[in-house]
Amino acid sequence: MNTFDGMKWGSWSDEVKKKWDAAMDLGDAGRKAIKGHDRDYYVGILHEVREKTLAEFRKKDDAWFMTANKDQDWGLANNMCKWFHVCEHESHHCGQIAMLRKRLPGAKPTAG
């Protein structure tokens, strides 16, 4: 909503805040709201968000990626910088998940 819709960070509706703030802020609220679901819950959210992101990217051009705006937390940053940051986060978490999967009982060792 910040990059695709140009909304100031945190200015979205209470309904959106209820759905996403615990995950965005983490802390105790995040731990309570996010933990304990089955795999399909997390994978479903990941796919929902990824499809929305890809649909929005299809509408954007290079000029949009280079558009900079002053953000309260980031300072002056363009959309490419913000989305690079998102990709770094996902990559980091994918690595964490891969490491944890290897440690599960019955996991098959990988070659290499």
C-alpha positions in Angstrom: 0.0 0.0 0.0 2.9 2.3 0.7 4.7 1.7 -2.6 1.9 0.6 -4.9 -0.8 3.0 -3.7 1.5 5.8 -2.5 -0.1 5.7 1.0 1.8 7.1 4.0 3.1 4.3 6.2 0.5 3.3 8.7 -2.3 5.4 7.2 -4.4 2.4 6.0 -7.7 1.3 7.4 -8.2 -0.4 10.8 -9.2 -3.5 9.0 -5.9 -3.7 7.2 -4.1 -2.9 10.4 -5.9 -5.7 12.3 -4.8 -8.2 9.6 -1.2 -7.1 9.2 0.1 -5.0 12.1 1.1 -7.9 14.3 3.2 -9.4 11.5 4.7 -6.1 10.6 5.6 -5.1 14.1 6.3 -8.5 15.5 7.0 -8.4 19.3 4.6 -10.1 21.7 1.5 -9.4 19.5 3.2 -11.0 16.5 4.3 -14.0 18.4 0.7 -14.5 19.7 -1.0 -14.0 16.4 1.4 -15.7 14.1 2.6 -18.8 15.8 0.8 -22.1 15.9 -0.9 -22.4 12.5 -0.4 -25.2 10.2 1.8 -25.1 7.1 -1.0 -24.4 4.7 -1.9 -21.2 6.6 1.5 -19.7 6.1 1.9 -20.9 2.5 -1.5 -19.6 1.7 -0.7 -16.1 2.9 2.7 -16.2 1.1 1.0 -17.1 -2.2 -1.8 -14.5 -1.7 0.7 -11.7 -1.1 3.1 -12.9 -3.9 0.3 -12.9 -6.5 -0.9 -9.4 -5.5 2.7 -8.2 -5.7 3.3 -9.7 -9.1 0.0 -8.3 -10.4 1.0 -4.8 -9.2 4.5 -5.1 -10.7 3.0 -5.9 -14.1 1.3 -2.5 -14.0 4.5 -0.6 -13.2 7.4 0.7 -15.4 11.0 1.6 -14.8 10.1 5.2 -14.0 7.9 3.9 -11.1 10.8 1.8 -9.7 13.0 4.9 -9.7 10.4 7.2 -8.1 11.7 8.4 -4.8 9.6 9.6 -1.9 10.4 10.7 1.6 9.2 8.1 4.1 9.1 8.6 7.8 11.2 5.5 8.5 13.3 5.2 5.4 14.1 8.8 4.6 14.4 9.4 0.9 14.2 6.1 -0.9 12.9 4.9 -4.3 10.6 2.0 -4.9 13.4 -0.2 -6.2 15.3 0.3 -2.9 12.1 -0.6 -0.9 11.4 -3.7 -3.0 15.0 -4.8 -2.9 14.7 -4.7 0.9 11.6 -6.9 0.7 13.4 -9.4 -1.5 16.3 -9.5 0.9 13.9 -10.3 3.8 12.2 -13.1 1.9 15.6 -14.6 0.8 16.8 -14.5 4.4 13.6 -16.3 5.6 13.8 -18.9 2.9 17.3 -19.7 4.1 16.1 -20.0 7.7 13.3 -22.3 6.5 15.7 -24.5 4.5 18.0 -24.8 7.5 15.1 -25.8 9.8 13.7 -28.3 7.3 17.1 -30.1 7.2 16.9 -30.5 11.0 13.5 -32.1 11.1 13.4 -35.7 12.2 13.5 -38.0 9.1 14.9 -35.2 6.9 17.1 -36.6 4.0 20.6 -35.2 3.9 21.4 -33.1 0.8 24.2 -33.8 -1.5 27.1 -31.4 -1.6 
